């Protein structure tokens, strides 16, 4: 039952800052406008992924975890996380800038929200000319200085803005202020949490003409006021071989550009493996069972499978798994 690449129905979410690139560039099908997020693989309540293909079609991810456990996610991962899927995988399209925000770490998130924290990384799939992100502060600041700028509506004077282009990658620790800018289409790999503390929203109004809620008090205990240049990720690009973009205790993400048929040995990875296609298209086979993946699509290889074949004339994949 687990001997094939599993594809899930994307969960598409409208956002006040969303656009149309999930449909026009990543070929998501929806009658909705202002699509901001495509949840590719999720076990979160209210947003649980359902299998799109194969003999498991129609089954929810969490049901698969209950039935197959370590066969789906790996022995160590199942021991650590049980029946909770340990990642949330997304594509995000920002037509306009997101709110300036931050996420709490595991301790605060567990205490306040009965949730995991939200450590995450971004891979820039496309970016309009001049597009940028906010990531961190331009200098280390005190809580007093932060609150004074926030009260005076000048918090943006303290923020660090970084221009981005296709292929850039960033790591966002919990507590780091950040915002995706307008014109950015990206892939996001993160802990399974939807907890966000919004601290500034560009004086934007919701669909009812009201300012969106801010979380000033909640953010104070979680925010990192220090300037840290720990966010831009450097990685190599070697055709037909995976190169590490980021390895942390929550996930490992590799960059894998394909130009031919390769056999990928997964025998040393005690984890499910996720492939996100960020350019071109490829076919991934498990035990002769093949599934095509194109730009904007995602596949999950169950942990019990220790070898796969990937074939493509030209594609770029993100390869994601957990090392414990």
Buried (B, 14 or more C-beta within 10 A) or exposed (E): BBBBBBBBBBBBBEBBBBBBBBBEBBEBEEEEEBBBBBBBBBBBEEBBBBBBBBEBEEBBBBBBBEEBBBBBBBBBBBEBBEEEBBBBBBBBBBBBBBBBBBBBBBEBBEEEBEBBBBBBBBBBBBBBEEBBBBBBBEEEBEEEBBBEBBEEEEBEEBBBBBEBEBBBBBBBBBBBBBBBBBBBBBBBBBBBBBBBBBBBBEEEEEEEEEEEEBBBEBBBEBBBBEBBEEBEBEBEEEEBBBEEBBEBEBBBBBBBBBEEBBEBEBEEBBBBBBBBBBBBBBBBBBEEBBBBBEBBBBBBBBBBBEEBBBBBEEBBBBBBBBBB
